[in-house]
Amino acid sequence: MPTAGGVEVLYHRPNGKVSTQVYNTDPVDMSVFLKAAEYSQAALKPAPLLECRIPFQHEIAHWEFSGWDIIIPGTSKGLYREAKPDTIEGWTEKIHDISGYDKNVLKKALEIYQTRA
């Protein structure tokens, strides 16, 4: 829905909550865009993070791959930790199974993060 200076996007969550974000749709000067892109690319964190919502024991839970650890925080029964794979291939398979992301993209990203550790 348009607002003054942008578009408001409503995010409807499985638990019934709704959150909003307003995005400015005005064109940005190319020099500003390139500076922001360079900053974003250089700001890659040293540890990977991927979050998904998954079905978990009769509820929708938050699944998180963070800093080479897998957790399911904030369930109605508390925090769960999953076993860690031993290899990049194992991490790739596990994350692919949860997220559905392309295995080649995942493997390459994990290899890059592994060199930064």
C-alpha positions as CSV (number, residue, x, y, z in Angstrom):
1,M,0.0,0.0,0.0
2,P,1.5,3.4,-1.0
3,T,2.5,5.8,1.7
4,A,4.1,9.2,1.5
5,G,7.7,8.4,0.3
6,G,7.3,4.7,-0.2
7,V,5.4,1.4,-0.1
8,E,4.2,-0.3,3.1
9,V,4.6,-4.1,3.1
10,L,2.6,-6.2,5.5
11,Y,4.2,-9.5,6.7
12,H,1.6,-12.0,7.8
13,R,3.1,-14.6,10.2
14,P,1.7,-18.1,10.7
15,N,1.0,-17.3,14.3
16,G,-1.4,-14.5,13.3
17,K,0.9,-11.6,14.0
18,V,1.4,-8.9,11.3
19,S,4.5,-6.7,11.0
20,T,5.1,-3.9,8.6
21,Q,8.0,-2.3,6.8
22,V,8.0,0.9,4.7
23,Y,10.3,0.8,1.7
24,N,11.3,4.1,0.0
25,T,10.8,3.7,-3.8
26,D,12.5,6.9,-4.9
27,P,15.4,6.4,-7.3
28,V,18.8,6.5,-5.8
29,D,21.8,8.2,-7.4
30,M,24.1,5.5,-8.9
31,S,27.1,6.7,-6.8
32,V,25.1,6.4,-3.6
33,F,24.0,2.9,-4.7
34,L,27.5,1.7,-5.5
35,K,28.8,3.0,-2.2
36,A,26.1,1.2,-0.3
37,A,26.7,-2.0,-2.3
38,E,30.4,-1.9,-1.5
39,Y,29.7,-1.3,2.2
40,S,27.2,-4.2,2.2
41,Q,29.6,-6.6,0.5
42,A,32.5,-5.6,2.8
43,A,30.3,-6.1,5.9
44,L,29.9,-9.8,5.5
45,K,29.9,-11.2,9.0
46,P,32.6,-13.8,10.0
47,A,30.0,-16.4,10.9
48,P,27.1,-17.5,8.7
49,L,23.4,-17.0,9.7
50,L,20.3,-18.6,8.2
51,E,16.9,-18.6,9.7
52,C,13.7,-20.5,8.7
53,R,10.3,-21.2,10.0
54,I,9.7,-24.9,10.1
55,P,7.0,-27.3,11.4
56,F,8.2,-28.7,14.7
57,Q,6.3,-30.9,17.1
58,H,2.8,-29.6,16.3
59,E,3.8,-25.9,16.0
60,I,5.7,-23.6,13.7
61,A,9.2,-23.0,15.1
62,H,12.2,-20.8,14.3
63,W,15.1,-22.9,13.0
64,E,18.5,-21.2,13.1
65,F,21.9,-22.0,11.6
66,S,24.2,-19.5,13.4
67,G,27.9,-19.5,13.9
68,W,28.2,-23.2,12.9
69,D,25.6,-24.3,15.3
70,I,22.0,-25.4,14.7
71,I,19.3,-24.4,17.2
72,I,15.6,-24.2,17.5
73,P,15.0,-21.5,20.0
74,G,11.7,-20.3,21.4
75,T,9.5,-23.4,21.1
76,S,6.8,-24.0,23.6
77,K,9.0,-26.6,25.2
78,G,12.2,-24.6,25.2
79,L,15.5,-24.6,23.3
80,Y,16.6,-27.5,21.1
81,R,20.0,-28.1,19.7
82,E,20.7,-30.3,16.7
83,A,23.7,-32.4,16.0
84,K,26.4,-30.6,14.0
85,P,27.6,-32.2,10.7
86,D,31.3,-32.9,10.4
87,T,31.9,-31.6,6.8
88,I,30.9,-28.8,4.5
89,E,29.0,-31.4,2.5
90,G,27.1,-32.5,5.6
91,W,26.2,-28.8,6.5
92,T,25.1,-28.3,2.9
93,E,22.8,-31.3,3.0
94,K,21.3,-30.3,6.4
95,I,20.7,-26.7,5.4
96,H,19.3,-27.7,2.0
97,D,16.9,-30.2,3.7
98,I,15.6,-27.5,5.9
99,S,15.6,-24.5,3.6
100,G,15.4,-25.9,0.1
101,Y,18.2,-23.6,-1.0
102,D,20.3,-24.7,-3.9
103,K,23.1,-27.0,-2.8
104,N,25.7,-25.5,-5.0
105,V,25.0,-22.0,-3.7
106,L,25.0,-23.3,-0.1
107,K,28.2,-25.2,-0.5
108,K,30.1,-22.2,-2.1
109,A,28.8,-19.8,0.6
110,L,29.8,-22.2,3.4
111,E,33.3,-22.7,1.9
112,I,33.7,-18.9,1.8
113,Y,32.7,-18.7,5.5
114,Q,35.0,-21.5,6.4
115,T,38.0,-19.6,5.1
116,R,37.0,-16.6,7.3
117,A,36.7,-18.6,10.5
